[in-house]
Amino acid sequence: MDGNSFGKAFKISTFGESHGKGIGVIIDGCPAGLAIDEAFIQSEMQRRKPGQSKIVTQRKEEDEVEILSGVFENKSQGTPIGLLIRNTDQKSNDYSHIATSYRPSHADFTYDTKYGSRDYRGGGRSSARETAARVAAGAIAKLFIAQNKISTFAYVSQVGNIVLPFSYKEIDPALIESNPVRCPNMEYAEKMETLIKSIKKDGDTIGGVITGVIKGLPVGLGEPVFDKLHAELGKAMLSINACKGFEYGSGFEGVALKGSQHNDIFKNHGGQIVTTTNHSGGIQGGISNGMDVYFKVAFKPVATIMHDQSSIDNMGNEAIVSGKGRHDPCVLPRAVPIVEAMAALVIADFLLRNRLSKI
């Protein structure tokens, strides 16, 4: 199977399946001398772990990270860093009923056709359980970019048709973790939570949008032509399970503006070149311009619902697929740290690659 690695200079390769012995990641390219804060890594895992509230899957995994290599006396050694998260609460029997049937909008059919076999236990390699490894690696990427005074945060800005009517500049990031939805506005967080609980009670699922922000970027990150900063961010986000869309800056709404309205005018602000507006989303020509990078990531409703659905089996016969197992009624609350992790991994990679730009 190809496609298990991400990044070029700061490169990660993940492994493992949903109901196997564990999930893991190898980080290659992390410079030596980086202080590795295990408590911080674990705190990031806690934000993603299942069973953290009543509006997420009730699978119980502590997602404790074991550092297998590449770290000595709390410092990176410049060698590959191996991280392992052992699975402890698998219930593989919950999936025996779909061993030969294809669940609607899952990867069952495509995996079976492409590889000739599939691990039906929770989706195997196609399960979002794989993203636990990304969050672990992303925590180390966050530690690395923080040394360069760069930070990233994300939050839920829409659930179903409930939309937070404020830009990222109008919210307080400190409030993101104040509620189980991870929406930085209590009024809207309560509305979103009520909707998710209602959807869950009906045995159904709901999607929405996560807004991401990267602050403190220097001018110059991004590699034209094919490795533009926004292209790599888009690839990173679209590789997350259930992601259906990505936009940055003015995004699709920007098409309604005229060029005279959309252009970001430069000015000298105390010796620093900035723009008066930021429709570009901090990226011009595929390269960061020093302004905030902001983007939105759309997630579909989870494909597993607690209702019987018509489908077919691997012989082409009609079949009924019943909803069983433990699943998120909405992926958004647990996807927030995944979005942050992937953003941090992109920036860590470009920081290292940018060292080759000029003498």
N, C-alpha and C positions, 0 to 999 in steps of 0.2 A: 504494500500500500504506500503510495506516494502522498505528499502533502501533509506530513506530520510536523514540519518545521516552519518557523517564522523568523524573519530577520536575517541580516547578513553579517554585520559586525557584532551586534549583541543578539545572538541567535538562540532560540529555544526549540527543543524537540520534545513533544509530549508523548506519553505512552499509557496504556491501560484501558480497561473497559468498566462500564457501570457496575457490573456484578462480578468482576474478577477480583483478584486479591488486593489490587490497589491501583491508584492513579499516580503518575509521576512525570517529572520534567527534568531535562538536562539543559543547563544554561551554559553556552559556550561563548566566550568573548567578554565576560565581565572582567574589567581590569582588576589587578591585584591591589590590595590596600583598602578596599571598600569596607567600612564597618557594617557588619551584618547583625541586625537587631532581630533576634528570633522572636521576641515578644511582639514586635511590630508585624512580622510576617504572620504570626498566629492571630493577631487582632484583625488582619485583613481576611483571613480564612473564616473567622467568626462572622463577618459581614455577609459572606456568601453561603455559609453552611445551611443545610436543610434543617427543618424543625425549629427555626428560630422564632417563629410566631405562628398565629392561627391562620394566616393568609398565605402560607407557603406549604410545600410538601412536608409531611410529618415523618419522613425518613430521618432517623436519628444518626447523624454522623458528626463527630467532633472535628473531623478534618485536621487532625494534628499532623504537622509537617515534620518529617525526619530529614535532617541534612546528612546526606550520605558521603559527600565529597566536596572538595573545593573550598572549604572553610576551615581555618585553624585559628584558635584563640580569637574567635569572633571577627576575623578579617578574611576577605576573599583572597585567594592565593593566585589568581590568574589562570587557574586550571578549571576544567569543567565542574560546575556545581550541580550535584545530583540531589533532587528533592523527591521524597516519597510520601504519599498520603494513603494510608491503608484503608480499605473498605471494611466496615465492621457491622453494617446493618443491612446486608443484602437479603432480599426475599425473592429469590429467583422463581419460586413456584407461582408467584403472582403473574408470571408471564408464560407459563406452560400452555395456556389456552391460545396463544398466538404464535406457537412454534412453526406452524405451517400457513398461517393466515397473514394477510397484509393489512396493517392498520392504515386508515385513510390519513393522508398528509404526513406520514412518517417516512423514514428512509428504508423500511423493510423491503419493499419491492425493488428499489434501485440498488441497494446493497446486494440482495440476492441475485439479481440479474448481472451485476458487474463482477462479483467475486465468486459466485456459484455457491455461496453459503453465507450464513449470518449468525451472529450471536444475538438471539432473540431476547435474552435476559436484560430488560430495560433498554434495549437498543444497542447494547454493546459499545462499540467505538463511536457510534453516532449519537450517543447520549450526551446531554449537557453536563453529565458528571465529569467529563473531560476538562471542563473549564475550571475545575478546582486547581488543576495544575497550572493553568494560566494565571490565576490569582496569586498563587505562590510565587511564580516567576515574576509577575508584575509587581509584587511587594519589593523584591530586590531591585527591580528597575526603578521603582519610586525612590528608593534609598539613593540610587545612583543619580537620578536627575535632580534630587533635592540638593545635592552637592553643588549643582549649577544654578541653584535658586529657582528651579522650575517646579511647579506643582500642578496637579490635575484633580478635578472633582467632577462628579456626575450626580444627577438626581432625577427622580421621576417627575416629568412635566405633563404627562397625559396618561389617563387610564380610560379606555373606551372613548366616550364622547365628553369626558370631564377634562378640560384643558386648563392648566395653570396660566392665567393671563398676565404673567410677569416675565420679563427677560431675566437672563442670568445676573445682570447688574442690579436688579431690583430685589434679589433674594439674599438671605443670609445663609451661607454654606454651613454654618455651625448648627443649623436646624435640621439638616438632612437626616442625621441619625436620631432625631428626637421622636420618630414614629416609625412603625413597621413598614409603611409604604416607601419611605425615604423620599418624601416630598417636603421641601423646605417651607411649607406654608400650612399651618395647622388646620385652617378652615378647609382647604382643598384636600389635605391629607385625609381628613375624616370622611369627606365625601367619597374619595377614592377607595378608602378601606371599606366603607359600607357597600359600595358597588362590588368590590372583589368578594366580600363575604356573601353577598346575595347570589353572585354568579356561582360561587362554590357550592352553596346550598342547592342550587338547581342542577348540580353535576356538570356544569359547563365551565368555559374558560373565557378570558378576556385579554386583549393586547393593549398596546399603548406606546408611549414615546419616552426615551431617556435623553436628557440634554447633558452634553459633556463640555467641559471647559479646560483649557490648558493655559496657564499664566506663567509669565516670566521667561518666555522663549527669546533667545537672541535672534538677531537677523541672520539668515543664512541656512536654516535647516531645510532639507529637501533636495532631491537630486533630479533635475530634469534629464531626460524627457519622460521616461516611463516611471520613474520612482519619485514623482511629485509628492510632497508632504500630504496633500489631501487625498491622493490616490492610495497611499499606503495606509492612511487612517481609515479610508473607506474599505479597503481590503480587510484590515484588522477587525472592523466592526461587523462587516458582512460575513465574516467567518464565524461569528458567535451564533450558536444555535438559536433558531426562531427569528433571527434578524431578517427583516424584509426591506429595509430602506436606510439610506444615509444621505444627509445633506449637511453642508457647512456654510458658514457666513449667511448671506441673504437667502441661500438655497432656492427652492422653487418659487418662493414669494418674490424674489428679485426679478423675475422675468416681467413683472408688471410695471417695473420702473423704467424710466428713460435713462440713457447713459449719463445725462447731465445730473440726474438724481442719484444714480448708483455709484458714480466715481468717488473714490475716497481721496480727498484733497490732503496733500502733505503740508506740514508746517514744522517749524523749528521750535521745540518746546524746551527751553533751557539747555540748548545744545544737543538735544536728542530729537531725531527725526521721527515724527508720529503722524497719524492721519486724524483728521477731524471727525470722520465717521469710520465705521469698520464693516461695511457690507462685504468686504473681501474675506472676512473671517480670519484675519491674521495671516493670510497666505496669498501671495501674488507671484504668478509665474511658477507655481509649484513650490515656492520657497517662503519660509516664514519671514515676515517683515517687522517683527518685534511687538506687534499688537496681540491681544488675546486671540487665541484660536477657540472657536466655539462651533459646536455641531449638534445634530440631532440624530438619534438612532431609533428606528421604528421596529417594534417587535410584534409578531402575529400572536393570536390566541394560541395557547398550548394545544397541540393536536390531540392529545389524549383527553377524552371527555368520559364522564361516568354514565354513558348511555350506550345502548346497542346500536351498531352501525352496520349497514350492508357493505360487503366487500367481496374479495375473492381469495382463494388459497393459492398455494404455489403450483397447483395443477390446473388453475384456471376455472375452478368450480366456485359457484356462489358460496359465500360464507357470511356468518354473523360475527362481528368482532365486539366483544363486551368490554366495557371500561372497568379495569381493575388496577390495583396497585396504588402507590402513593405518588401523587403528582401535584405540581404547582397549578393553582387556578389562574395565576398570573405570574409570568416570569420576571416582571419588572423589578420588584424589590431586591431579588437576589442577583439580578443582572447589573445593577449599579456598580458594584465593585469589579465586575468583569469588564465593563466598559472602561473604567478607570485603569485597570491593569493593562488592557490592550493599548490604550493611549500612551501609558508610560513606557511600554515596550517599544512602540514606534519611536518615541522621542529618544530613548536610550540608544537605540540603533543609529539614529541620525546624528546624535551628538558624537558618537565614535566615528562615523563615516565622514563627518564634516572636518575632522582633523586632517583629512587628505586633500582638502579643497585647494589650499594654496600654501606657499612657503611662509 
